[in-house]
Amino acid sequence: MLEYLTYKFDDTPEFISTFDELPLWSASFGLLLLKHLELRPNLTVLDIGSGAGFPLIELAGRFGKSCTFCGLDPWTNASHRARQKIKNYGLSNVEVIEGSAEQIPFENDTIDLIVSNLGINNFENPQIVFNECNRVLKPNGRLVLTTNLNGHWREFYTVFEETLTELGKDEIAATLIVHQEHRGTVETITKLFTDSGFKVTRYVEDSFEMKFLDGSAFLNHHFVKLGWLSSWRDLLPQEELEVIFQRLEENLNLYSIKSDGLRLTVPMVYIEGEKV
Ligand SMILES: C[S@@+](CC[C@H](N)C(=O)[O-])C[C@H]1O[C@@H](n2cnc3c(N)ncnc32)[C@H](O)[C@@H]1O
């Protein structure tokens, strides 16, 4: 069995410390957020999908003590980790609540600003979350999202689709295309805003590149094993996993020789809406 196929995510308090490594991925989106987010004093701010505390804690530090911050996430161990960091940093203007943004535990019209870094692709019901954000925001309050977009890692997905076609797995190739489409476009995200009572006041598109030596380095990379591999495995028949991944790895390696490494594009957006 290929080593990376046996890798298992283990959601225990000890394991969660590895998530302190994740901000290298999250940081690109956090930097986009920090670049465009207007800083104002005396705000009540909510970060939905605050995970292990990024960018919640960074924002609390950047905005300072006149603002109060709350992180909301259903993930127990990540929330504990965030609280530990808040305690370690000695911050008094931030707290973390365990819960879902589908039911935000705040009264109507009480929040000035809601942010979410890489949250939207992970919400099971984004429209419900947007409606909830609209409910708890004050009139003219802002909802600000940063996320990767449809087209994410298109170089990898193209080789993956070609591999499945080469192996005669056209149906799975079609499923893979659907799988990629859960990531929004600027248009679909804008629609979520407008359908829940926001007007989009600003959006900024950007992109960055993640470069790996080849497919073997990519598939064995801790971030890929930690965050992505299980979603691809779930699309494939278990008894054919090994054969499919073996060929995928070979094809990615051939592609990398021709293309000076495996360079993967990550399109992203900063998008801001105002409650109308
Ligand atoms: C990709 S992580 C992003 C974490 C962090 N903001 C960052 O930038 O690294 C997505 C987060 O959304 C959280 N999440 C998923 N469904 C949620 C929901 N319904 N309400 C709030 N957070 C949710 C997950 O638990 C996870 O922590």
The ligand as an SDF file (V2000), in Angstrom:
LIG
                    3D

 27 29  0  0  0  0  0  0  0  0999 V2000
  -10.3160   25.7120    6.1650 C   0  0  0  0  0  0  0  0  0  0  0  0
  -10.7210   25.9580    7.8210 S   0  0  0  0  0  0  0  0  0  0  0  0
  -10.2250   27.6390    8.0330 C   0  0  0  0  0  0  0  0  0  0  0  0
   -9.7380   27.8980    9.4160 C   0  0  0  0  0  0  0  0  0  0  0  0
   -9.0830   29.2750    9.6320 C   0  0  0  0  0  0  0  0  0  0  0  0
  -10.0200   30.3690    9.5060 N   0  0  0  0  0  0  0  0  0  0  0  0
   -7.8930   29.4960    8.7370 C   0  0  0  0  0  0  0  0  0  0  0  0
   -7.8620   30.5020    8.0170 O   0  0  0  0  0  0  0  0  0  0  0  0
   -6.9720   28.6700    8.7750 O   0  0  0  0  0  0  0  0  0  0  0  0
  -12.4840   26.0370    7.8320 C   0  0  0  0  0  0  0  0  0  0  0  0
  -13.0860   26.1260    9.2210 C   0  0  0  0  0  0  0  0  0  0  0  0
  -14.5080   26.2620    9.0910 O   0  0  0  0  0  0  0  0  0  0  0  0
  -15.0870   25.5580   10.1680 C   0  0  0  0  0  0  0  0  0  0  0  0
  -16.5250   25.3230    9.9120 N   0  0  0  0  0  0  0  0  0  0  0  0
  -17.1080   24.3540    9.1640 C   0  0  0  0  0  0  0  0  0  0  0  0
  -18.4510   24.4700    9.2120 N   0  0  0  0  0  0  0  0  0  0  0  0
  -18.7190   25.5500    9.9940 C   0  0  0  0  0  0  0  0  0  0  0  0
  -19.9120   26.1820   10.4340 C   0  0  0  0  0  0  0  0  0  0  0  0
  -21.1110   25.7180   10.0550 N   0  0  0  0  0  0  0  0  0  0  0  0
  -19.8180   27.2500   11.2250 N   0  0  0  0  0  0  0  0  0  0  0  0
  -18.6240   27.7420   11.6050 C   0  0  0  0  0  0  0  0  0  0  0  0
  -17.4400   27.1960   11.2120 N   0  0  0  0  0  0  0  0  0  0  0  0
  -17.4970   26.1040   10.4320 C   0  0  0  0  0  0  0  0  0  0  0  0
  -14.2440   24.3000   10.2790 C   0  0  0  0  0  0  0  0  0  0  0  0
  -14.4140   23.6570   11.5200 O   0  0  0  0  0  0  0  0  0  0  0  0
  -12.8410   24.8860   10.0720 C   0  0  0  0  0  0  0  0  0  0  0  0
  -12.2570   25.2670   11.2780 O   0  0  0  0  0  0  0  0  0  0  0  0
  1  2  1  0
  2  3  1  0
  2 10  1  0
  3  4  1  0
  4  5  1  0
  5  6  1  0
  5  7  1  0
  7  8  2  0
  7  9  1  0
 10 11  1  0
 11 12  1  0
 11 26  1  0
 12 13  1  0
 13 14  1  0
 13 24  1  0
 14 15  1  0
 14 23  1  0
 15 16  2  0
 16 17  1  0
 17 18  1  0
 17 23  2  0
 18 19  1  0
 18 20  2  0
 20 21  1  0
 21 22  2  0
 22 23  1  0
 24 25  1  0
 24 26  1  0
 26 27  1  0
M  CHG  2   2   1   9  -1
M  END
$$$$
